[in-house]
Amino acid sequence: MPWSISKDFAFSASHVLTGLRDGHPCGRLHGHNYTVRVTVEADDLDATGFIIDYGDLAPFSHYLDETFDHRHLNEVMDINPTAEHLARWLHGDLLTLMWLPPGAHLAVSVSETPKTWATWRD
């Protein structure tokens, strides 16, 4: 797919990861300033020259603010709140909040630190 657009969103939240070896620092209560990158890819542009209008992502921003910002992710998600699980969870939620043009593909990436990313794409 030759065309892609991306937009970054941010929220802050805490979590505790389960199933880790004893003493692992992520097994303790801690938090992150998350960055969520939404990428939409397509083969073609619409008559305006867009894949989608960036404004079509506004509901996702509101959803993140209301559902995830300054929350404890273990209370929001019913699965271990790793960056990988969060990327897949947000991908599914985003598909219910926006329309994608036929043939377009969506990827959601989650960063917990400036050097780490996890991505789920369809």
N, C-alpha and C positions, 0 to 999 in steps of 0.2 A: 504494500500500500504506500504510494508515494507521498500522500498528504497526512500530516498529523498536527494537532494542536494540543497544548497542555496548559493546565492552570493549577497553581498551588493554593492550598488552603491550610490553615493552621488551627490547632487546638491544644490545650494542656490537659493532661489527665494522669491519674495514678493507676497502678495495677500491681498484682502479685502473680508471678508465674508458678504453676505447680508442675510436679513431675521432674524437677531438676535435681542434680546431685546435691548432697548436703553441703551447706555453706555457700552455694552459688548466690551471688549478690542479687540476681533477679528474682530469687525466691523470697526476698524481703519486700515489704511495701516500699515502693519508689514511684517516681513520676517522670514524665517526659514532656517536652514541648514538641508535639508531633507536627510533621508536615505531611500532607496528603496531596499527591500529584495525580490529577485526572488527565488521561491522554485519550483522545479520540482519533482514530485513524480511518481513512477512507481512500478509495480509488478516485473519486470524483468530488468536485465542488458544486455547490448549488448555483443558481443564477446570479446571486450576489457575489459569489467568490468565497463562500464559507463552507467549511465542513458542517459546523453548527455555530450558532451565535454564542459567544462567551456568556452572554446574559442568560442563556438557557441553563447555566450551571448555578444560578443564584439559589434555587431551592435547596441544592446540596449544601451550600454554605450555611443556610439557616438550619438545616437538619444537623450538621456537625455542631453548631453552636448550642442548639437545644438538647441534643442527645448525648454528646460526648464531652464538650468543653467543661473543664473543672468537675469532672465526674470520676468515679472509681470504676474502671472498665470491667472489673469482675462482677459488678452489680448491673452493668448494661448488657454484657454479652453472656450467653450461656455456654461458652466454650473458652478454653484457656486463651487469654487475650494477648497472644503473641502478635508481632507485627505482621506475620504471614496470615494468621487468622483474621486480623483486622482488615487487611487488604481485601481478602475475599468477601468478608462481611459487608464492607463499604461498597464494593463492586455490585453486589446484589441489591443493596439499598438504593444505590444511584440509578440502577436500571428501572426502579419503580418511580423515581422522581423526575426522569427526563425522557425525552424521545430521541432516539438515534435514527439517522437516515438509514434506509435499506443498504445492507452491505458494509456498514461502518462497524468498527471494532472498538471496544473499550478496555482500557487498562487502568488499574488503580494501584498506585505505589504508596507505601507508608514508610516514613523515616522517623526513627526514634532519636537518632543522633545525626550530626552532620555527615557522618561517613557510612551510614548503614541504610539500606533500602530493601523492602520486600515488595514484590509485585504480583498481582493476580490479573490475568488478561483472558478475554474470551477468544 
